[in-house]
Structures are given as structure tokens and as C-alpha cells.
Amino acid sequence: MLDHTSADDETVFKNLIVAALNDESDSVKSHIVQVSSIMMNLALTKCEVGMSMLADPQFQAAAKIYGQHLGEKLLKKAFDKLN
């Protein structure tokens, strides 16, 4: 899923991180819905995941890892700009 994540997808994830850091709970909820939609779309259209697999605990674990890796990637980009 990381290989298929667009710049627009990253922007939505960045907005989620910023909203979380600013304790903006309504905005966090909105961005979580958007991020979930992005992950489902990527899984279904780019990664050959079937609709029934979305509820599988293995997909849920993969989605969590995807979020962690994407977050780490975005934070690395941010810190690289500080140098």
C-alpha cells in the first residue's frame, strides 16, 4: 500500500497527525474516516485485497503497520527539512 500512496493521500495523513497533535478531536475523527477510506481504496484497487478480507484481523494488522510506516516516512521528511 505504501508504494501506491499518492501525495494527496499523504496530505490527508499529515492533516490527521496535525489535528491529533493539536487535540482537535472533531477534526481527528474526520481525518480518520478519510484515512480509512484511502486505505480501503488502496487495498481494493491496488493490492488485490477482496472486500471480505477487510474485516480480517490480518488486514487490520497490515493497516496498522501501513499507518505506522507512513507516519514514520512523513516524520522523516519533516525532520529532513530541519537540516
C-alpha positions in Angstrom: 0.0 0.0 0.0 2.9 2.3 0.7 4.1 2.0 -2.9 0.7 3.2 -4.1 0.2 6.1 -1.7 -0.1 9.4 -3.5 0.9 12.9 -2.4 -2.7 13.7 -1.8 -3.1 10.6 0.4 0.0 11.7 2.4 -1.6 15.2 2.8 -4.7 13.6 4.4 -2.4 11.6 6.8 -0.4 14.7 7.6 -3.6 16.6 8.4 -4.6 13.7 10.8 -1.3 13.9 12.6 -1.6 17.7 12.9 -5.1 17.5 14.2 -4.1 14.9 16.7 -1.2 17.0 17.9 -3.5 20.0 18.3 -6.1 17.9 20.3 -8.8 18.7 17.7 -11.0 15.7 18.3 -13.7 16.5 15.7 -11.0 17.1 13.1 -9.2 13.8 14.1 -12.5 11.9 13.6 -13.0 13.4 10.2 -9.4 12.6 9.1 -9.6 9.1 10.5 -12.6 8.5 8.2 -10.6 9.9 5.2 -7.5 7.8 6.0 -9.7 4.7 6.4 -11.2 5.3 3.1 -7.8 5.8 1.5 -6.6 2.5 3.0 -9.6 0.6 1.8 -9.4 2.1 -1.7 -5.7 1.2 -1.9 -6.3 -2.3 -0.7 -9.2 -3.0 -3.0 -7.8 -1.3 -6.1 -4.1 -1.6 -5.9 -3.3 -4.6 -3.7 -5.8 -7.2 -4.8 -7.5 -7.4 -1.4 -11.1 -8.6 -1.6 -13.9 -6.8 0.2 -14.4 -9.8 2.6 -10.7 -9.5 3.6 -11.1 -6.0 5.0 -12.6 -7.4 8.2 -9.9 -10.0 8.6 -7.6 -9.4 11.6 -4.6 -9.9 9.3 -5.7 -6.9 7.2 -6.4 -4.9 10.3 -2.8 -5.6 11.4 -1.4 -4.7 8.0 -3.4 -1.5 8.0 -1.9 -0.6 11.4 1.6 -1.3 10.1 0.9 0.8 7.0 -0.2 3.7 9.2 3.0 3.4 11.3 5.3 3.2 8.3 3.5 6.1 6.6 3.7 8.2 9.8 7.4 7.4 10.1 8.0 8.4 6.5 6.2 11.7 6.9 8.1 12.5 10.1 11.4 11.7 8.5 10.5 14.1 5.6 9.6 16.8 8.2 12.9 16.3 10.2 14.9 16.3 6.9 13.6 19.8 6.3 15.1 21.0 9.6 18.6 20.2 8.5 
